[in-house]
């Protein structure tokens, strides 16, 4: 290591003593990590960073995805000395307000700025202009699990377990911070270049700590019964969604499906899950225990919390610390030709970015 600006050693001076070598430390436990992570999160949560970039800093290359409020673009940062590519999420102010999602967007900014975990997408910049709000996030080149799952039909059980275990660790982290995620689904799970997951889209995430919330939000097929009943709920809804995800990964489609949301809700409230013959008893058991309608008895919400999920026999083969350190071999590595490769994302018709001469809804987004 070269140290610049240091004083030159005097001629004839005795050689400097070497610093004592630190003894190798055992890897920290998950609990140790979580305690340190909570302190870092609380510090960042109190900050209110504003406009860390601007639209002219980026070259727009193509659309990666679309949603109710806007779209996600593949962009290059023009001010970087080396090529840097990102995913830019654009939310049009008028659409956000009309869909009554203002509070969710403000929360999304605070969450993204405050979290730091191996399986959660990393925030880079945010800013706003007269018409829209912008999040600039790390680009995950492997694309959505949803697209990949559609191509292959369903995943082998070990591959499903590999992905599900990363979701378990992510929920352990978020819940320890007091955050309920509320939007787990294959569309929000990206696969990185090493084959690991990155959870994205924190538009429905909310910090509740030890309290409950009653907002009905999420994707119909993944909603827990307590959300549909419109009663107070907390982290239990994420564990229900994990059960849906495991079922969908191993089966190719979720257990409660219909073209009409109301019919989906009826099926969820009846909670009658039909398990394929391909589901072995242990796989069926983990799904059954996550999909218990009574959330007080649901796996993940009992007194042992996340540890009860980790200790379930279906996760018996998982080395949790190696997984956390990303040292386990991934069952699938996406084909990525270069840092500019977006071939794992679907093609979309391109649209111009909305421009307005004057700012709209300035008061609603003053804290963005």
C-alpha positions as CSV (number, residue, x, y, z in Angstrom):
1,X,0.0,0.0,0.0
2,X,1.4,3.4,-1.0
3,X,0.8,6.2,1.4
4,X,1.0,9.7,-0.1
5,X,2.2,12.7,1.8
6,X,4.0,10.7,4.6
7,X,7.4,11.9,6.0
8,X,10.5,10.2,4.5
9,X,12.5,8.1,6.9
10,X,15.7,9.6,8.1
11,X,18.9,8.3,6.8
12,X,20.4,5.8,9.2
13,X,17.3,5.5,11.3
14,X,16.4,2.1,12.7
15,X,13.8,0.2,10.7
16,X,10.2,1.0,11.8
17,X,8.6,-1.6,13.9
18,X,6.0,-3.7,12.2
19,X,2.4,-3.3,13.5
20,X,1.3,-6.4,15.4
21,X,-0.7,-8.8,13.3
22,X,-4.4,-9.0,14.3
23,X,-5.5,-12.5,15.1
24,X,-8.1,-13.8,12.7
25,X,-11.6,-13.3,14.2
26,X,-14.4,-15.8,13.9
27,X,-17.2,-14.5,11.6
28,X,-19.8,-12.5,13.5
29,X,-23.1,-14.0,14.2
30,X,-26.2,-12.8,12.5
31,X,-27.3,-11.2,15.8
32,X,-24.0,-9.2,16.0
33,X,-24.6,-8.0,12.5
34,X,-28.2,-7.0,13.1
35,X,-27.3,-5.0,16.2
36,X,-24.7,-3.0,14.3
37,X,-27.0,-2.7,11.3
38,X,-29.8,-1.2,13.5
39,X,-27.5,1.5,14.7
40,X,-26.4,2.4,11.2
41,X,-30.1,2.3,10.0
42,X,-31.3,4.6,12.8
43,X,-28.6,7.2,12.0
44,X,-29.4,7.2,8.3
45,X,-33.2,7.3,9.0
46,X,-32.8,10.7,10.7
47,X,-31.1,12.2,7.7
48,X,-33.2,13.9,5.0
49,X,-31.0,14.1,1.9
50,X,-32.4,16.1,-1.0
51,X,-31.6,15.9,-4.7
52,X,-28.4,14.0,-4.9
53,X,-28.3,14.2,-8.7
54,X,-30.2,15.6,-11.7
55,X,-31.6,14.2,-14.9
56,X,-29.0,15.8,-17.1
57,X,-26.4,13.7,-15.3
58,X,-27.6,10.6,-17.1
59,X,-27.9,9.2,-20.6
60,X,-31.2,7.3,-21.1
61,X,-30.5,4.0,-23.0
62,X,-33.7,1.9,-22.8
63,X,-36.7,0.9,-20.7
64,X,-36.3,-2.0,-18.4
65,X,-39.8,-2.2,-17.0
66,X,-43.1,-0.4,-16.5
67,X,-45.5,0.1,-13.7
68,X,-48.6,2.0,-12.6
69,X,-46.8,5.3,-11.8
70,X,-44.0,5.3,-14.3
71,X,-41.2,3.2,-15.6
72,X,-37.7,1.9,-14.9
73,X,-34.9,3.0,-17.3
74,X,-31.4,1.7,-18.0
75,X,-29.1,4.7,-17.8
76,X,-25.5,5.7,-17.9
77,X,-24.0,8.2,-15.5
78,X,-22.3,10.9,-17.6
79,X,-20.2,12.3,-14.9
80,X,-18.4,9.1,-14.0
81,X,-14.8,8.7,-15.1
82,X,-15.5,5.1,-15.9
83,X,-18.7,3.7,-17.4
84,X,-21.4,3.4,-14.7
85,X,-24.8,2.0,-15.5
86,X,-27.9,2.2,-13.3
87,X,-31.6,1.5,-13.1
88,X,-33.5,4.8,-12.9
89,X,-37.1,4.5,-11.5
90,X,-39.3,7.4,-12.6
91,X,-42.6,8.1,-10.8
92,X,-44.8,10.7,-12.3
93,X,-46.2,13.1,-9.6
94,X,-49.7,13.3,-10.9
95,X,-50.1,9.5,-11.1
96,X,-48.7,9.0,-7.6
97,X,-51.1,11.5,-6.1
98,X,-54.1,10.2,-8.1
99,X,-53.4,6.7,-6.8
100,X,-53.0,8.0,-3.3
101,X,-49.4,6.7,-3.0
102,X,-47.7,9.9,-1.9
103,X,-46.9,8.6,1.6
104,X,-45.6,5.3,0.2
105,X,-43.2,7.1,-2.1
106,X,-41.8,9.3,0.7
107,X,-41.3,6.2,2.8
108,X,-39.6,4.4,-0.1
109,X,-37.0,7.2,-0.3
110,X,-36.3,7.0,3.5
111,X,-36.1,3.2,3.4
112,X,-33.8,3.0,0.4
113,X,-31.4,5.6,1.9
114,X,-31.3,3.8,5.2
115,X,-30.9,0.1,4.4
116,X,-27.8,-1.9,3.5
117,X,-28.0,-5.7,3.0
118,X,-26.5,-8.2,0.6
119,X,-29.9,-9.2,-0.9
120,X,-31.5,-5.8,-1.1
121,X,-31.0,-3.5,-4.1
122,X,-28.6,-0.6,-3.4
123,X,-29.7,3.0,-3.6
124,X,-27.4,5.4,-5.4
125,X,-29.1,8.8,-6.0
126,X,-32.5,10.4,-6.0
127,X,-33.9,13.7,-7.3
128,X,-37.1,15.4,-8.6
129,X,-38.1,17.8,-11.3
130,X,-41.4,19.6,-12.1
131,X,-43.2,16.5,-13.3
132,X,-41.6,13.4,-11.6
133,X,-39.6,11.8,-8.9
134,X,-36.5,9.8,-9.6
135,X,-34.7,6.9,-7.8
136,X,-31.3,5.8,-9.2
137,X,-30.5,2.3,-8.1
138,X,-27.8,-0.3,-8.9
139,X,-28.4,-2.2,-12.1
140,X,-29.0,-5.9,-11.6
141,X,-28.2,-7.5,-15.0
142,X,-29.9,-10.9,-14.5
143,X,-33.4,-9.6,-14.8
144,X,-36.6,-10.4,-12.9
145,X,-37.2,-13.8,-11.4
146,X,-40.7,-13.5,-12.9
147,X,-39.3,-13.5,-16.5
148,X,-36.9,-16.4,-15.7
149,X,-39.6,-18.4,-14.0
150,X,-41.9,-18.0,-17.0
151,X,-39.2,-19.3,-19.3
152,X,-38.4,-22.5,-17.3
153,X,-41.9,-23.2,-15.9
154,X,-40.8,-23.9,-12.4
155,X,-37.6,-24.3,-10.3
156,X,-36.1,-27.4,-8.9
157,X,-36.5,-27.6,-5.2
158,X,-32.8,-26.8,-4.3
159,X,-33.0,-23.7,-6.5
160,X,-36.2,-22.6,-4.8
161,X,-34.7,-23.1,-1.4
162,X,-31.6,-21.1,-2.4
163,X,-33.8,-18.1,-3.3
164,X,-36.2,-18.5,-0.4
165,X,-33.4,-18.6,2.1
166,X,-32.2,-15.2,0.9
167,X,-35.7,-13.8,1.3
168,X,-35.7,-15.2,4.9
169,X,-32.4,-13.4,5.7
170,X,-33.7,-10.2,4.1
171,X,-36.9,-10.4,6.2
172,X,-34.9,-11.0,9.3
173,X,-32.9,-7.9,8.6
174,X,-35.9,-5.7,7.7
175,X,-38.1,-6.9,10.6
176,X,-35.2,-6.3,13.0
177,X,-35.1,-2.7,11.7
178,X,-38.9,-2.4,12.3
179,X,-39.8,-2.5,8.6
180,X,-42.5,-4.6,7.0
181,X,-41.9,-5.2,3.3
182,X,-45.4,-6.1,2.0
183,X,-44.7,-6.6,-1.7
184,X,-42.9,-9.9,-2.1
185,X,-43.4,-11.4,-5.6
186,X,-41.2,-12.7,-8.5
187,X,-41.5,-9.4,-10.3
188,X,-39.7,-7.7,-7.3
189,X,-36.9,-10.3,-7.2
190,X,-33.9,-9.6,-9.4
191,X,-31.1,-12.0,-10.1
192,X,-27.6,-10.5,-10.1
193,X,-24.5,-11.6,-12.1
194,X,-23.5,-14.1,-9.5
195,X,-26.9,-15.8,-9.4
196,X,-28.0,-14.3,-6.1
197,X,-31.2,-12.3,-5.4
198,X,-31.7,-8.6,-5.0
199,X,-35.1,-7.5,-3.6
200,X,-36.3,-4.3,-5.2
201,X,-39.3,-2.0,-5.1
202,X,-39.9,-0.7,-1.5
203,X,-43.0,1.3,-2.4
204,X,-45.1,-0.6,0.1
205,X,-42.4,-0.9,2.8
206,X,-43.2,0.8,6.1
207,X,-41.5,1.2,9.4
208,X,-43.9,0.0,12.1
209,X,-41.5,-1.1,14.8
210,X,-43.7,-2.8,17.5
211,X,-46.9,-1.3,16.2
212,X,-49.5,-2.6,13.6
213,X,-50.7,-1.1,10.4
214,X,-54.0,-1.5,8.5
215,X,-53.3,-0.4,5.0
216,X,-54.5,-2.7,2.3
217,X,-51.6,-2.9,-0.2
218,X,-49.7,-5.4,-2.2
219,X,-50.3,-7.9,-5.0
220,X,-53.6,-9.8,-4.8
221,X,-52.2,-13.3,-5.1
222,X,-49.7,-12.6,-2.3
223,X,-52.0,-10.8,0.2
224,X,-52.4,-12.4,3.6
225,X,-55.9,-13.0,5.1
226,X,-55.4,-10.4,7.8
227,X,-54.8,-7.7,5.1
228,X,-58.0,-8.6,3.3
229,X,-59.9,-8.6,6.6
230,X,-58.7,-5.1,7.1
231,X,-57.6,-5.8,10.7
232,X,-54.3,-4.7,12.2
233,X,-51.3,-6.6,11.1
234,X,-47.5,-6.5,11.2
235,X,-44.6,-8.7,10.0
236,X,-46.9,-11.8,9.6
237,X,-47.9,-10.7,6.1
238,X,-44.3,-11.1,4.8
239,X,-44.1,-14.7,6.1
240,X,-47.4,-15.5,4.4
241,X,-46.0,-14.1,1.2
242,X,-42.9,-16.3,1.6
243,X,-45.2,-19.3,1.6
244,X,-46.8,-18.1,-1.6
245,X,-43.4,-17.6,-3.2
246,X,-42.1,-21.0,-2.3
247,X,-45.2,-22.6,-3.7
248,X,-45.0,-20.6,-6.9
249,X,-41.3,-21.3,-7.5
250,X,-41.8,-25.0,-7.0
251,X,-45.1,-25.2,-8.9
252,X,-44.9,-22.5,-11.6
253,X,-48.0,-20.6,-10.4
254,X,-49.3,-19.4,-7.1
255,X,-51.9,-21.4,-5.0
256,X,-54.6,-18.7,-5.2
257,X,-55.1,-17.4,-8.8
258,X,-57.8,-15.9,-10.8
259,X,-58.3,-13.1,-13.4
260,X,-60.6,-11.3,-10.9
261,X,-59.1,-10.0,-7.7
262,X,-62.3,-10.6,-5.7
263,X,-62.2,-14.3,-6.5
264,X,-58.5,-14.4,-5.4
265,X,-59.5,-12.9,-2.1
266,X,-62.3,-15.5,-1.7
267,X,-59.8,-18.3,-2.3
268,X,-57.3,-16.8,0.2
269,X,-60.0,-16.5,2.9
270,X,-61.0,-20.1,2.3
271,X,-57.3,-21.0,2.6
272,X,-57.7,-24.3,0.8
273,X,-54.4,-25.0,-0.8
274,X,-54.1,-27.8,-3.3
275,X,-50.6,-29.3,-3.3
276,X,-49.2,-31.0,-6.5
277,X,-48.1,-34.6,-6.2
278,X,-44.6,-33.3,-6.9
279,X,-44.5,-31.6,-3.5
280,X,-42.7,-33.9,-1.0
281,X,-43.9,-33.9,2.6
282,X,-41.3,-31.5,3.9
283,X,-41.9,-29.0,1.1
284,X,-45.6,-29.3,1.7
285,X,-45.1,-28.8,5.5
286,X,-43.1,-25.6,5.2
287,X,-45.8,-24.1,2.8
288,X,-48.6,-25.2,5.2
289,X,-46.9,-23.6,8.2
290,X,-46.3,-20.4,6.4
291,X,-49.8,-20.3,4.9
292,X,-51.7,-20.7,8.3
293,X,-54.6,-18.2,8.2
294,X,-54.2,-17.5,11.9
295,X,-51.2,-15.3,11.9
296,X,-50.5,-15.9,15.6
297,X,-49.7,-19.5,14.7
298,X,-47.9,-18.8,11.4
299,X,-44.3,-19.9,11.0
300,X,-42.1,-16.7,11.6
301,X,-44.6,-15.1,13.9
302,X,-44.4,-17.4,16.9
303,X,-42.0,-16.7,19.9
304,X,-39.0,-18.1,18.0
305,X,-39.6,-15.7,15.1
306,X,-37.3,-16.0,12.1
307,X,-35.3,-18.7,13.8
308,X,-38.3,-21.0,13.6
309,X,-38.3,-20.5,9.8
310,X,-34.5,-21.1,9.6
311,X,-34.8,-24.3,11.7
312,X,-37.6,-25.8,9.6
313,X,-36.5,-29.1,8.1
314,X,-36.9,-27.7,4.6
315,X,-34.0,-25.3,5.2
316,X,-31.9,-27.9,7.0
317,X,-29.2,-28.0,4.3
318,X,-28.7,-24.2,4.3
319,X,-25.5,-22.8,5.8
320,X,-26.9,-19.4,6.8
321,X,-23.7,-17.6,7.4
322,X,-22.1,-18.8,4.1
323,X,-25.3,-17.7,2.3
324,X,-25.1,-14.3,4.0
325,X,-21.4,-14.0,2.9
326,X,-22.5,-15.1,-0.7
327,X,-20.1,-18.1,-0.5
328,X,-22.6,-20.7,-1.6
329,X,-22.6,-21.8,-5.3
330,X,-25.7,-20.4,-7.1
331,X,-27.8,-23.0,-8.9
332,X,-28.3,-20.6,-11.9
333,X,-25.9,-18.0,-13.3
334,X,-27.6,-15.7,-15.8
335,X,-25.8,-15.1,-19.1
336,X,-24.3,-11.6,-19.1
337,X,-22.1,-10.5,-22.0
338,X,-21.0,-7.1,-20.7
339,X,-21.8,-4.4,-18.1
340,X,-24.2,-3.0,-20.7
341,X,-26.1,-6.2,-21.4
342,X,-29.8,-5.8,-20.8
343,X,-30.9,-8.9,-22.7
344,X,-32.3,-10.5,-19.6
345,X,-35.0,-7.8,-19.5
346,X,-38.1,-7.7,-21.7
347,X,-38.4,-5.2,-24.6
348,X,-40.8,-2.2,-24.2
349,X,-42.0,0.6,-26.4
350,X,-40.0,3.7,-25.5
351,X,-41.8,6.9,-24.3
352,X,-40.4,10.4,-23.8
353,X,-40.0,11.6,-20.2
354,X,-42.7,14.0,-19.2
355,X,-41.7,17.6,-18.9
356,X,-43.7,20.4,-17.3
357,X,-42.9,24.2,-17.3
358,X,-44.0,24.5,-13.6
359,X,-43.7,22.2,-10.6
360,X,-46.9,20.3,-9.7
361,X,-47.8,19.0,-6.2
362,X,-44.8,20.8,-4.6
363,X,-46.3,20.6,-1.1
364,X,-47.0,16.9,-1.3
365,X,-43.4,16.1,-2.3
366,X,-41.5,18.7,-0.3
367,X,-39.8,16.1,1.8
368,X,-38.6,14.1,-1.2
